[in-house]
Amino acid sequence: MSFLLVVGCSQNTNVSNNTSNQELTVSAATSLKNAMEAVEPLYEKENTNVKLTYNFASSGSLQRQIEQGAPVDVFISAAPKQMNALEEKGLLLESTRKNLLNNQMVLIVPKDSTTAVTNFKSLTSDSVKKIALGEPDSSPAGRYGKEILTYLGIFDKIKPKIVYGKNVRQVLNYVATGNVDTGIVYSSDTKVSDQVKIVETAPPGSHSPIVYPIAVLKDSRNSDLAKNFVEFMFSNVAEAQFTEYGFAIPN
């Protein structure tokens, strides 16, 4: 599924004096959807001649789209891996890559759940039948989840129970609707659903640091506009929305 975010800007993050509308396409990890949609009107309030287009999907899917020539101005990944791959292929505009956000991984169950899931290690219980996890090859949340389960020494034991989702929001939905007993998602995902509850946060050191890098694409049709948008993402106004939706700001 794809949405397009297009924004216009000048050297001072305000493009309202421009006489024509400008566009910017931003591809962002699915876990950012609600926060990015909250940021959009705040940016447009300052930049009235701007059209934003968002494209939300798993970071791996977005990476492949960009590699195949999709017209993207700004990319925000849920992990460095996908951004590293694009950088190695020379697809990023030099000196525009920055670390935007951090996050945490949590184990969740349906809000009214009465299952035996009380922590990660309880996933080995025979009473736990289905565990939702993002696809590790394309979803950073899935890769982080697999790292946690491997760190705890239970991945091979529970592998037959795992139901894979194409992205973290699909995992969230599986849990919220009761189609699985439990799932592993970002802490920020629990801010957008009142149908789930957290039973445990992943132990420190159990997975790679969760970093959301942002960068302008080398083939951006509006590189100055794109760089200005990236600047806005680090503003106090934008950061307030990210923290509201459960993200952490890097030191």
Backbone as JSON, one array per atom type, in Angstrom:
{
  "sequence": "MSFLLVVGCSQNTNVSNNTSNQELTVSAATSLKNAMEAVEPLYEKENTNVKLTYNFASSGSLQRQIEQGAPVDVFISAAPKQMNALEEKGLLLESTRKNLLNNQMVLIVPKDSTTAVTNFKSLTSDSVKKIALGEPDSSPAGRYGKEILTYLGIFDKIKPKIVYGKNVRQVLNYVATGNVDTGIVYSSDTKVSDQVKIVETAPPGSHSPIVYPIAVLKDSRNSDLAKNFVEFMFSNVAEAQFTEYGFAIPN",
  "N": [[0.86, -1.18, 0.0], [0.48, 2.25, -0.7], [1.22, 5.63, -0.02], [1.49, 9.08, -0.7], [3.64, 11.64, 0.23], [4.08, 14.99, -0.1], [6.14, 17.78, 0.02], [6.94, 21.27, 0.22], [9.69, 23.58, 0.27], [12.02, 26.18, 1.36], [15.17, 27.78, 1.95], [14.74, 28.36, 4.62], [12.93, 26.66, 5.84], [10.34, 27.47, 5.32], [8.06, 27.82, 2.82], [6.07, 29.37, 1.95], [6.06, 31.67, 0.48], [6.5, 30.99, -2.07], [5.28, 30.93, -5.37], [4.19, 28.79, -6.71], [2.9, 25.47, -6.34], [4.76, 22.88, -4.74], [6.22, 19.58, -4.72], [6.88, 16.68, -2.75], [8.01, 13.44, -2.26], [7.82, 11.04, 0.19], [9.1, 8.13, 1.45], [8.4, 5.93, 3.99], [8.94, 3.86, 6.89], [6.45, 1.54, 7.95], [5.8, 1.62, 10.69], [5.95, 4.26, 11.32], [3.71, 5.55, 10.47], [1.36, 6.8, 11.8], [2.55, 8.83, 13.35], [3.88, 10.32, 11.37], [1.71, 11.2, 9.88], [0.62, 12.91, 11.71], [2.53, 14.87, 11.84], [2.4, 15.99, 9.34], [0.24, 18.1, 8.87], [1.3, 20.1, 10.46], [3.67, 20.77, 9.27], [2.69, 21.65, 6.8], [1.27, 23.84, 7.59], [3.17, 25.76, 7.98], [4.22, 25.83, 5.5], [2.62, 26.62, 2.96], [2.36, 26.21, 0.23], [2.66, 23.52, -0.49], [2.64, 20.07, -1.31], [2.22, 17.01, 0.07], [3.31, 13.64, -0.15], [3.02, 10.43, 1.04], [4.56, 7.23, 1.3], [4.03, 4.3, 2.71], [5.43, 1.34, 3.98], [7.0, -1.87, 4.63], [10.43, -1.55, 5.64], [12.23, -3.0, 4.1], [10.77, -3.51, 1.75], [10.43, -0.9, 0.81], [13.07, -0.2, 0.36], [13.7, -1.9, -1.8], [11.93, -0.88, -3.72], [13.02, 1.67, -4.16], [15.54, 0.96, -5.14], [14.74, -0.09, -7.52], [14.05, 2.1, -8.95], [11.92, 3.75, -8.14], [10.26, 6.89, -7.81], [11.41, 8.72, -5.37], [11.9, 11.08, -2.81], [12.69, 11.42, -0.11], [13.78, 9.1, 2.32], [12.86, 7.13, 5.07], [13.93, 4.8, 7.19], [13.3, 1.91, 9.26], [15.47, 0.76, 10.31], [19.07, 0.65, 10.24], [20.08, -1.12, 8.32], [18.7, -1.24, 5.77], [19.04, 1.37, 4.87], [21.82, 1.45, 4.78], [22.29, -0.3, 2.66], [21.3, 1.13, 0.47], [22.98, 3.31, 0.57], [25.47, 2.14, 0.06], [25.14, 1.56, -2.6], [25.26, 3.99, -3.73], [22.98, 5.61, -3.76], [22.06, 7.57, -2.09], [21.85, 11.06, -1.28], [24.75, 12.79, -0.76], [25.92, 13.4, 2.54], [23.43, 13.82, 3.73], [22.29, 11.93, 5.31], [20.97, 11.07, 8.46], [20.45, 10.18, 11.92], [17.27, 9.74, 13.04], [15.28, 8.79, 14.93], [14.67, 6.69, 17.86], [13.6, 3.49, 19.24], [11.72, 0.94, 21.05], [11.41, -2.62, 21.6], [8.58, -4.63, 22.27], [6.6, -7.14, 23.95], [3.37, -8.12, 23.25], [-0.12, -8.68, 24.05], [-3.61, -9.5, 23.37], [-5.9, -7.07, 24.62], [-7.83, -8.04, 26.5], [-6.79, -10.48, 27.14], [-6.39, -13.8, 28.44], [-4.37, -15.56, 28.4], [-1.39, -17.57, 29.0], [0.74, -15.95, 28.62], [3.18, -14.1, 29.98], [5.68, -13.09, 29.87], [8.61, -12.99, 27.72], [9.88, -15.53, 27.84], [7.81, -17.19, 28.52], [6.64, -17.87, 26.19], [7.23, -20.37, 25.32], [5.42, -22.04, 26.45], [3.0, -24.65, 26.31], [0.41, -23.81, 26.11], [0.42, -21.56, 24.62], [-0.3, -20.88, 21.41], [-0.09, -19.46, 18.93], [2.14, -17.08, 17.65], [2.81, -13.86, 16.69], [5.0, -12.34, 14.37], [7.07, -10.04, 12.65], [8.16, -10.43, 9.24], [11.4, -11.44, 9.14], [13.29, -10.97, 7.07], [12.44, -8.77, 5.61], [11.16, -6.96, 7.28], [12.24, -4.77, 9.68], [11.33, -4.83, 12.36], [10.63, -7.48, 12.6], [13.14, -8.66, 12.34], [14.45, -7.63, 14.6], [12.81, -8.82, 16.52], [13.32, -11.54, 16.1], [15.99, -11.58, 16.84], [15.76, -11.08, 19.59], [14.39, -13.38, 20.5], [16.23, -15.32, 19.82], [18.41, -14.54, 21.37], [17.37, -15.11, 23.88], [17.32, -17.8, 23.72], [15.16, -19.27, 22.73], [14.11, -19.29, 20.19], [14.23, -21.42, 18.24], [12.64, -23.29, 19.54], [10.08, -22.19, 19.55], [9.55, -21.67, 16.94], [7.75, -23.2, 15.22], [5.31, -22.11, 15.98], [5.14, -19.58, 15.04], [3.59, -16.91, 13.33], [3.94, -15.12, 10.5], [4.06, -11.65, 9.71], [3.75, -9.18, 7.13], [4.56, -6.64, 7.74], [5.13, -4.53, 10.65], [2.71, -3.41, 11.51], [0.82, -5.19, 10.6], [1.35, -7.33, 12.24], [0.63, -6.17, 14.69], [-2.12, -5.89, 14.22], [-2.9, -8.57, 13.99], [-2.65, -9.38, 16.66], [-4.34, -7.56, 17.99], [-6.85, -8.26, 17.02], [-7.14, -10.74, 18.04], [-6.35, -12.96, 16.63], [-3.99, -14.21, 17.04], [-2.08, -15.38, 19.85], [-0.17, -13.72, 20.93], [2.37, -11.18, 20.23], [5.25, -9.53, 18.76], [6.18, -6.24, 18.76], [6.92, -2.76, 18.0], [7.35, -0.47, 20.71], [6.14, 1.96, 20.17], [4.03, 1.25, 18.51], [2.03, 0.39, 20.17], [0.82, 2.65, 20.97], [-1.1, 3.34, 19.19], [-3.21, 1.65, 19.28], [-5.89, 0.54, 21.22], [-6.49, -1.97, 21.81], [-4.63, -3.75, 22.63], [-2.13, -4.88, 25.01], [0.92, -4.33, 26.79], [3.15, -6.84, 27.87], [5.77, -7.33, 28.42], [8.88, -5.6, 28.1], [11.54, -5.8, 25.8], [14.55, -7.33, 26.94], [17.47, -5.44, 27.94], [20.12, -5.22, 25.61], [19.33, -7.41, 24.15], [18.78, -7.22, 21.5], [19.68, -5.6, 18.37], [20.49, -2.08, 18.43], [17.69, 0.08, 18.03], [17.31, 2.09, 15.46], [16.18, 4.78, 13.53], [17.04, 5.84, 10.55], [17.23, 8.75, 8.41], [17.23, 10.11, 5.11], [18.05, 11.99, 2.13], [17.29, 11.14, -1.18], [19.56, 10.53, -3.86], [18.61, 10.87, -6.45], [16.53, 12.61, -6.12], [13.98, 14.8, -7.18], [13.61, 17.22, -6.13], [15.8, 18.26, -4.45], [16.69, 20.36, -2.73], [14.32, 21.06, -1.49], [13.73, 18.63, -0.3], [15.87, 18.38, 1.51], [15.25, 20.46, 3.19], [12.86, 19.56, 4.29], [13.8, 17.37, 5.76], [15.27, 18.79, 7.65], [13.15, 20.01, 9.01], [12.05, 17.8, 10.25], [13.62, 17.46, 12.45], [12.91, 19.47, 14.08], [11.57, 21.13, 17.01], [8.81, 21.08, 16.98], [8.14, 18.87, 15.31], [9.46, 16.81, 16.69], [8.04, 16.73, 19.06], [5.68, 15.5, 18.29], [6.61, 12.96, 17.55], [7.53, 11.94, 20.03], [5.11, 11.9, 21.34], [3.9, 9.78, 20.08], [5.32, 7.65, 21.04], [8.0, 7.31, 20.29], [11.57, 7.7, 20.7], [13.94, 10.34, 21.02], [17.12, 10.53, 19.6], [20.17, 11.02, 21.45]],
  "CA": [[0.0, 0.0, 0.0], [1.34, 3.39, -0.89], [0.68, 6.95, 0.15], [2.51, 9.99, -1.15], [3.72, 12.88, 0.99], [4.86, 15.93, -0.86], [6.29, 19.01, 0.77], [7.77, 22.27, -0.42], [10.42, 24.38, 1.22], [13.11, 27.03, 0.93], [16.29, 27.66, 2.85], [14.37, 28.6, 6.01], [11.85, 25.71, 6.14], [9.03, 28.04, 5.02], [8.01, 28.06, 1.38], [4.77, 29.98, 1.67], [6.19, 32.77, -0.47], [6.64, 30.46, -3.42], [4.01, 31.14, -6.07], [3.66, 27.56, -7.26], [2.98, 24.33, -5.45], [5.88, 21.97, -4.92], [5.89, 18.24, -4.25], [7.95, 15.86, -2.2], [7.57, 12.09, -1.97], [8.54, 10.48, 1.34], [8.86, 6.71, 1.74], [8.71, 5.75, 5.41], [8.58, 2.59, 7.5], [5.05, 1.47, 8.38], [5.66, 1.97, 12.1], [5.94, 5.72, 11.44], [2.53, 6.08, 9.8], [0.54, 7.73, 12.58], [3.36, 9.99, 13.72], [4.11, 11.13, 10.18], [0.46, 11.86, 9.52], [0.43, 13.99, 12.67], [3.5, 15.91, 11.49], [2.05, 16.58, 8.04], [-0.44, 19.4, 8.9], [2.16, 21.08, 11.12], [4.59, 21.24, 8.23], [1.94, 22.38, 5.78], [0.86, 25.12, 8.17], [4.29, 26.67, 7.77], [4.59, 25.78, 4.08], [1.28, 26.5, 2.39], [2.4, 25.81, -1.19], [3.3, 22.22, -0.44], [1.82, 18.87, -1.42], [2.96, 15.89, 0.64], [2.88, 12.29, -0.52], [3.68, 9.38, 1.83], [4.52, 5.84, 0.87], [4.33, 3.49, 3.88], [5.58, -0.11, 3.77], [8.16, -2.36, 5.39], [11.65, -0.9, 5.17], [12.81, -3.8, 3.03], [10.0, -3.27, 0.53], [10.75, 0.45, 0.34], [14.43, -0.27, -0.18], [13.63, -2.51, -3.14], [11.27, 0.07, -4.62], [13.99, 2.71, -4.5], [16.57, 0.34, -6.0], [14.13, -0.33, -8.84], [13.81, 3.37, -9.62], [10.73, 4.49, -7.69], [10.57, 8.31, -7.6], [11.34, 9.03, -3.95], [12.77, 12.2, -2.42], [13.2, 11.19, 1.24], [13.54, 7.75, 2.82], [13.04, 6.92, 6.51], [13.94, 3.36, 7.44], [13.18, 1.51, 10.66], [16.73, 0.14, 10.7], [20.18, 1.08, 9.39], [20.4, -2.1, 7.27], [18.15, -0.85, 4.47], [19.7, 2.61, 4.47], [23.19, 1.09, 4.43], [22.28, -0.92, 1.33], [21.14, 2.2, -0.51], [24.2, 4.13, 0.61], [26.52, 1.38, -0.61], [24.88, 1.61, -4.04], [25.37, 5.38, -4.16], [21.65, 6.14, -4.04], [21.74, 8.65, -1.16], [22.51, 12.34, -1.5], [25.85, 12.85, 0.19], [25.86, 14.22, 3.76], [22.06, 14.07, 4.17], [21.84, 10.86, 6.2], [21.01, 11.37, 9.89], [19.64, 9.3, 12.77], [16.11, 10.53, 13.43], [14.52, 8.31, 16.08], [14.92, 5.38, 18.47], [12.38, 2.81, 19.65], [11.9, -0.26, 21.86], [10.59, -3.76, 21.23], [7.75, -5.11, 23.38], [5.74, -8.3, 23.75], [1.99, -7.7, 23.51], [-1.23, -9.65, 23.98], [-4.88, -8.79, 23.29], [-6.22, -6.33, 25.85], [-8.56, -8.87, 27.46], [-6.22, -11.82, 27.07], [-6.23, -14.59, 29.66], [-3.38, -16.58, 28.08], [-0.28, -17.73, 29.95], [1.86, -15.09, 28.22], [3.53, -13.08, 30.98], [6.98, -12.56, 29.47], [9.1, -13.65, 26.5], [10.19, -16.94, 28.05], [6.57, -17.96, 28.64], [6.19, -18.23, 24.84], [7.44, -21.81, 25.11], [4.33, -22.79, 27.08], [2.13, -25.38, 25.38], [-0.86, -23.1, 25.98], [0.61, -20.49, 23.62], [-0.41, -21.59, 20.13], [0.31, -18.64, 17.79], [2.95, -15.91, 17.99], [2.99, -13.04, 15.49], [6.31, -11.73, 14.23], [7.31, -9.52, 11.32], [9.06, -11.22, 8.41], [12.74, -10.93, 9.45], [14.06, -10.56, 5.89], [11.98, -7.5, 5.06], [10.66, -6.1, 8.34], [13.19, -4.61, 10.78], [10.72, -5.28, 13.61], [10.75, -8.93, 12.59], [14.54, -9.01, 12.6], [14.71, -7.37, 16.02], [12.1, -9.83, 17.28], [14.07, -12.8, 15.99], [17.19, -11.41, 17.66], [15.37, -11.23, 21.0], [14.07, -14.78, 20.75], [17.5, -16.06, 19.72], [19.17, -14.16, 22.57], [16.78, -15.81, 25.02], [17.48, -19.23, 23.49], [13.86, -19.95, 22.54], [13.59, -19.15, 18.83], [14.01, -22.73, 17.6], [11.56, -23.99, 20.24], [8.76, -21.62, 19.25], [9.46, -21.42, 15.5], [6.52, -23.73, 14.6], [4.14, -21.32, 16.39], [5.23, -18.21, 14.53], [2.8, -16.45, 12.19], [4.69, -13.96, 10.03], [3.36, -10.52, 9.11], [4.59, -8.49, 6.15], [5.12, -5.48, 8.42], [4.81, -4.54, 12.07], [1.3, -3.1, 11.74], [0.05, -6.41, 10.41], [1.54, -8.07, 13.48], [-0.22, -5.5, 15.67], [-3.51, -6.23, 13.9], [-3.13, -9.98, 14.35], [-2.82, -9.46, 18.11], [-5.51, -6.76, 18.37], [-8.07, -8.98, 16.63], [-7.18, -12.03, 18.72], [-6.02, -14.06, 15.72], [-2.82, -14.88, 17.62], [-2.03, -15.2, 21.31], [0.79, -12.69, 21.31], [3.18, -10.7, 19.12], [6.35, -8.63, 19.1], [6.05, -5.01, 17.99], [7.59, -1.61, 18.6], [6.6, 0.2, 21.78], [5.34, 3.03, 19.57], [2.81, 0.7, 17.9], [0.98, 0.23, 21.18], [0.19, 3.97, 21.16], [-2.15, 3.54, 18.19], [-4.25, 0.63, 19.44], [-6.34, 0.31, 22.59], [-6.91, -3.37, 21.85], [-3.5, -4.59, 23.04], [-1.41, -4.42, 26.2], [2.3, -4.79, 26.87], [3.44, -7.72, 29.0], [7.19, -7.19, 28.76], [9.77, -4.91, 27.19], [12.69, -6.65, 25.51], [15.68, -7.1, 27.86], [18.59, -4.67, 27.38], [21.15, -6.02, 24.95], [18.79, -8.6, 23.49], [18.64, -6.97, 20.06], [20.43, -4.46, 17.86], [19.86, -0.79, 18.73], [16.66, 0.44, 17.06], [17.61, 3.42, 14.95], [15.47, 5.16, 12.31], [17.78, 6.85, 9.79], [16.53, 9.5, 7.37], [18.16, 10.65, 4.11], [17.53, 12.44, 0.84], [17.76, 10.29, -2.28], [20.39, 11.23, -4.84], [17.81, 11.19, -7.64], [15.39, 13.46, -5.76], [13.67, 15.86, -8.14], [13.56, 18.47, -5.36], [16.75, 17.99, -3.37], [16.7, 21.44, -1.73], [13.06, 20.9, -0.77], [13.87, 17.43, 0.51], [16.78, 18.69, 2.61], [14.52, 21.32, 4.1], [11.92, 18.71, 5.01], [14.59, 16.63, 6.74], [15.54, 19.74, 8.72], [11.93, 20.18, 9.79], [11.82, 16.59, 11.05], [14.39, 17.58, 13.68], [12.43, 20.64, 14.81], [10.86, 20.84, 18.26], [7.43, 20.8, 16.62], [8.05, 17.49, 14.84], [9.9, 15.9, 17.74], [6.95, 16.6, 20.04], [4.75, 14.5, 17.76], [7.25, 11.65, 17.62], [7.51, 11.47, 21.41], [3.71, 11.62, 21.66], [3.57, 8.47, 19.54], [6.1, 6.6, 21.65], [9.37, 7.24, 19.82], [12.57, 8.41, 21.5], [14.83, 11.2, 20.24], [18.51, 10.21, 19.89], [20.96, 12.04, 22.13]],
  "C": [[0.88, 1.22, 0.0], [0.58, 4.69, -0.71], [1.79, 7.91, -0.21], [2.5, 11.28, -0.36], [4.59, 13.84, 0.24], [4.94, 17.24, -0.13], [7.18, 19.99, 0.04], [8.49, 23.09, 0.61], [11.48, 25.23, 0.57], [14.23, 26.87, 1.93], [15.9, 27.81, 4.3], [13.19, 27.77, 6.49], [10.46, 26.28, 5.91], [9.0, 28.41, 3.56], [6.73, 28.76, 0.99], [4.85, 31.13, 0.69], [6.36, 32.29, -1.9], [5.28, 30.52, -4.12], [3.41, 29.87, -6.63], [3.81, 26.42, -6.25], [4.18, 23.46, -5.77], [5.5, 20.63, -4.31], [7.12, 17.52, -3.74], [7.36, 14.5, -1.83], [8.44, 11.49, -0.87], [8.14, 9.03, 1.54], [9.31, 6.45, 3.16], [8.23, 4.4, 5.91], [7.16, 2.65, 8.06], [4.84, 1.91, 9.82], [5.59, 3.48, 12.33], [4.62, 6.35, 10.97], [1.77, 7.13, 10.61], [1.3, 8.99, 12.96], [3.59, 10.9, 12.52], [2.85, 11.86, 9.75], [0.14, 13.0, 10.49], [1.36, 15.17, 12.37], [3.07, 16.68, 10.24], [1.35, 17.95, 8.13], [0.41, 20.49, 9.56], [3.17, 21.65, 10.13], [3.85, 22.12, 7.22], [1.44, 23.73, 6.29], [1.93, 26.17, 7.94], [4.66, 26.79, 6.3], [3.33, 25.55, 3.26], [1.26, 26.07, 0.94], [3.07, 24.44, -1.34], [2.28, 21.1, -0.57], [2.68, 17.7, -0.94], [2.41, 14.56, 0.16], [3.7, 11.28, 0.27], [3.52, 8.01, 1.17], [4.97, 5.0, 2.07], [4.37, 2.0, 3.53], [6.72, -0.57, 4.67], [9.42, -1.73, 4.81], [12.3, -1.67, 4.03], [12.1, -3.6, 1.71], [10.32, -1.9, -0.05], [12.15, 0.5, -0.26], [14.41, -0.81, -1.61], [12.97, -1.58, -4.14], [12.24, 1.15, -5.09], [15.06, 2.16, -5.43], [16.05, 0.12, -7.42], [13.71, 0.96, -9.54], [12.57, 4.13, -9.22], [11.1, 5.94, -7.41], [10.35, 8.73, -6.15], [12.33, 10.15, -3.64], [13.44, 11.95, -1.07], [12.83, 9.78, 1.68], [13.8, 7.74, 4.32], [12.88, 5.43, 6.77], [13.79, 3.09, 8.93], [14.44, 0.81, 11.15], [17.84, 0.64, 9.78], [20.43, 0.16, 8.19], [19.94, -1.65, 5.9], [18.79, 0.44, 3.96], [21.14, 2.35, 4.07], [23.26, 0.54, 3.01], [22.16, 0.14, 0.24], [22.38, 3.08, -0.58], [25.34, 3.45, -0.13], [26.36, 1.41, -2.13], [24.9, 3.04, -4.58], [24.05, 6.05, -4.45], [21.22, 7.26, -3.09], [22.48, 9.92, -1.53], [23.53, 12.52, -0.38], [25.57, 13.83, 1.34], [24.43, 14.53, 4.23], [21.55, 13.01, 5.15], [22.02, 11.26, 7.67], [20.17, 10.34, 10.64], [18.51, 10.12, 13.37], [15.49, 10.1, 14.75], [15.07, 7.0, 16.63], [13.58, 4.78, 18.9], [12.73, 1.63, 20.55], [11.01, -1.37, 21.32], [9.84, -4.26, 22.46], [6.96, -6.35, 22.96], [4.33, -7.89, 24.14], [1.03, -8.87, 23.42], [-2.51, -8.85, 23.78], [-5.25, -8.19, 24.65], [-6.88, -7.19, 26.91], [-8.04, -10.3, 27.52], [-6.13, -12.5, 28.44], [-5.23, -15.72, 29.42], [-2.27, -16.59, 29.13], [0.9, -16.84, 29.61], [2.07, -13.99, 29.26], [4.88, -12.44, 30.7], [7.45, -13.35, 28.24], [9.32, -15.14, 26.71], [8.94, -17.81, 28.18], [6.03, -18.37, 27.27], [6.38, -19.71, 24.55], [6.33, -22.66, 25.7], [3.45, -23.45, 26.03], [0.8, -24.66, 25.17], [-0.78, -21.93, 25.0], [0.7, -21.15, 22.25], [0.14, -20.78, 18.94], [1.0, -17.36, 18.25], [3.2, -15.12, 16.72], [4.34, -12.34, 15.53], [6.45, -11.19, 12.8], [8.27, -10.42, 10.55], [10.49, -10.68, 8.56], [13.54, -10.42, 8.24], [13.66, -9.2, 5.35], [11.53, -6.49, 6.1], [11.69, -5.97, 9.45], [12.63, -5.09, 12.11], [10.79, -6.8, 13.72], [12.17, -9.38, 12.89], [14.9, -8.77, 14.06], [14.05, -8.44, 16.89], [12.83, -11.17, 17.27], [15.34, -12.74, 16.83], [16.88, -11.63, 19.14], [15.15, -12.7, 21.34], [15.31, -15.66, 20.7], [18.35, -15.8, 20.95], [18.69, -14.93, 23.79], [16.83, -17.33, 24.87], [16.18, -19.98, 23.24], [13.36, -19.91, 21.09], [13.29, -20.5, 18.18], [12.84, -23.48, 18.24], [10.18, -23.49, 19.81], [8.55, -21.39, 17.76], [8.19, -21.97, 14.86], [5.26, -22.92, 14.93], [4.06, -19.95, 15.71], [4.36, -17.99, 13.29], [3.45, -15.15, 11.73], [3.77, -12.89, 9.41], [4.29, -9.79, 8.16], [5.2, -7.21, 6.71], [4.61, -5.47, 9.85], [3.34, -4.21, 12.36], [0.4, -4.3, 11.5], [0.17, -7.3, 11.65], [0.64, -7.5, 14.58], [-1.69, -5.87, 15.46], [-3.84, -7.68, 14.26], [-3.41, -10.11, 15.85], [-4.11, -8.75, 18.53], [-6.82, -7.49, 18.08], [-8.17, -10.37, 17.27], [-6.9, -13.22, 17.82], [-4.77, -14.81, 16.14], [-2.86, -14.62, 19.12], [-1.19, -14.0, 21.71], [1.6, -12.26, 20.09], [4.26, -9.76, 19.62], [6.3, -7.42, 18.18], [6.92, -3.92, 18.62], [6.71, -1.05, 19.72], [5.68, 1.27, 21.2], [4.05, 2.5, 18.96], [1.68, 0.58, 18.91], [0.25, 1.55, 21.45], [-1.0, 4.18, 20.21], [-3.24, 2.49, 18.25], [-4.6, 0.47, 20.91], [-6.81, -1.13, 22.78], [-5.78, -4.32, 22.25], [-2.91, -4.04, 24.33], [-0.01, -5.04, 26.2], [2.47, -5.7, 28.08], [4.92, -7.68, 29.37], [7.91, -6.4, 27.67], [11.0, -5.77, 26.99], [13.86, -6.32, 26.44], [16.79, -6.28, 27.19], [19.63, -5.59, 26.77], [20.65, -7.22, 24.18], [18.61, -8.43, 21.99], [19.48, -5.77, 19.66], [19.74, -3.16, 18.25], [18.86, -0.42, 17.64], [16.86, 1.91, 16.67], [16.85, 3.64, 13.65], [16.28, 6.23, 11.58], [16.9, 7.5, 8.73], [17.57, 10.04, 6.39], [17.41, 11.1, 2.87], [18.11, 11.52, -0.23], [18.51, 11.12, -3.32], [19.6, 11.67, -6.06], [16.57, 12.03, -7.31], [15.22, 14.58, -6.78], [13.62, 17.23, -7.47], [14.5, 18.35, -4.18], [16.79, 19.09, -2.32], [15.45, 21.36, -0.86], [13.15, 19.73, 0.19], [14.77, 17.68, 1.72], [16.09, 19.57, 3.65], [13.51, 20.53, 4.93], [12.63, 17.91, 6.09], [14.91, 17.54, 7.93], [14.32, 19.93, 9.62], [11.67, 18.98, 10.7], [12.59, 16.61, 12.36], [13.98, 18.8, 14.5], [11.71, 20.21, 16.09], [9.41, 20.45, 17.99], [7.25, 19.34, 16.19], [8.42, 16.5, 15.94], [8.83, 15.7, 18.81], [5.94, 15.56, 19.59], [5.33, 13.1, 17.86], [7.23, 11.1, 19.06], [6.08, 11.14, 21.86], [3.31, 10.22, 21.2], [4.55, 7.38, 19.97], [7.52, 6.43, 21.16], [10.3, 7.99, 20.77], [13.47, 9.2, 20.55], [16.27, 10.85, 20.59], [19.24, 11.36, 20.59], [21.92, 12.72, 21.15]]
}
